[in-house]
């Protein structure tokens, strides 16, 4: 009996892996090329608008960018929302959720999984705020296919994480954000890296050595980036949004590869709005404020670990949107039309050897594309190494 059960489990495991492999192949063929097409089209339009509108009036370009970027992002957000069917549950006051993207905010996020950024995009699409997103990212992210250019056009800031090298760029970026008439939502992952149990042990040892409260569910935030942002955006920021991501208890942390496989996932998102008037002045005070914010996150996650939900009302006013699926289907149809009309006849005219080469090149390109997106989705830092003042 035991051997039979083991054999049955082995067969189920093999079938699961086979199904996941088929899902990855289908996602790679059906969804990623249309995303590249949508991104390329939107990027081309925005580059033309940038050349024409930016010298005349920057606000016009920013409005076009805020409207067009989500059209490309939909083709990627459709993966967790409709392909993988991630169960995204939102918590927090209705007023806080309804204010996201309507005023100027700094979004302080924890980093629990490799797809926190994509979860944030899904939230932005649901509440209509994605066009207002900005972020501080590593310079290497600028070279991610399609996304890098879209991020740059959207006003994202790409840094080397060395303040002496990045200072002028950062100050110009902050000045542009302050001067913009459109709402902005500047996203910061202040922990600087994705949460793992090994990193938690290091953070706990660091906290003990400094006489700080020992975290259980977050890493110790790197405060210098927040201090730089809060200080330079003080004249325009309306609120700080305390955003906490947490996968449901008992389920593995989701990953981009897991989404391609259509593995079940459930992610809980808690949003708390803190009026900017509560922000203190002074570098030391802002640093302590940031540390206190993450201690409150840690307490919220401790409560979540016990109840498998955040200790806040569940917000049901942000369901997944049908237009996300419809826009993605439009790009799938456009991609299929181009392939049927131009690519397939061209390939059909090739010799058997040429067809083999094209097929092999397509497989290699698809594998490289998937690997690039998976690597790009892993731990990104937004901290800025600012030298200490004398």
NORPE-V391126 format. One record per pair of residues at least 6 apart in sequence whose C-alpha atoms are under 6 Angstrom apart, sorted by sequence separation. I is the first residue (numbers start at 0). GAP is how many residues later the second one is. D is the distance in whole Angstrom. If there is no record, write none. Layout:
i = {I I}
gap = {GAP GAP}
d = {D D}
This chain:
i = {79 123 141 246 279 303 53 140 206 52 203 202 202 247 138 199 246 247 137 138 246 134 135 136 137 138 245 246 133 245 244 244 243 243 242 100 190 242 241 190 241 189 190 240 189 240 38 37 239 238 238 238 237 34 76 133 134 131 132 133 134 131 177 226 248 222 65 103 105 106 109 102 103 104 105 106 107 108 217 103 106 216 111 110 111 110 38 255 104 103 104 106 103 104 105 106 107 108 109 104 105 107 108 112 114 113 224 224 83 95 83 87 89 91 85 86 87 88 89 90 91 85 87 89 193 192 192 192 191 191 191 125 188 125 187 91 90 91 90 162 90 160 161 162 89 90 160 89 23 23 22 19 136 135 73 74 113 113 33 33 33}
gap = {6 6 6 6 6 6 7 7 7 8 10 16 17 18 19 19 19 19 20 20 20 21 21 21 21 21 21 21 22 22 23 24 25 26 27 28 28 28 29 30 30 31 31 31 32 32 33 34 34 35 36 37 38 40 45 51 51 52 52 52 52 53 58 59 59 64 65 79 79 79 79 80 80 80 80 80 80 80 80 81 81 81 82 83 83 84 107 118 132 133 133 133 134 134 134 134 134 134 134 135 135 135 135 140 140 141 158 159 175 177 178 178 178 178 179 179 179 179 179 179 179 180 180 180 185 186 187 188 189 190 191 192 193 194 194 220 221 221 222 222 223 223 223 223 224 224 224 225 236 237 238 241 245 246 250 253 263 264 297 298 301}
d = {5 4 4 6 6 5 6 6 6 6 5 6 6 5 5 6 6 6 5 5 4 5 5 5 5 6 6 6 5 5 6 5 6 5 6 5 6 5 6 4 5 5 6 6 6 5 5 5 5 5 4 4 5 5 6 6 5 5 5 5 5 6 6 6 6 5 4 5 6 6 6 5 5 5 5 5 5 5 6 6 6 5 6 5 5 6 6 6 6 5 6 6 5 5 5 5 5 5 6 5 6 6 6 6 6 5 5 5 5 5 4 6 6 6 5 5 5 5 5 5 5 6 6 6 5 5 6 5 4 6 6 5 6 6 6 5 6 6 6 5 4 5 5 5 6 5 6 5 5 5 5 5 5 5 5 5 6 5 5 5 6}
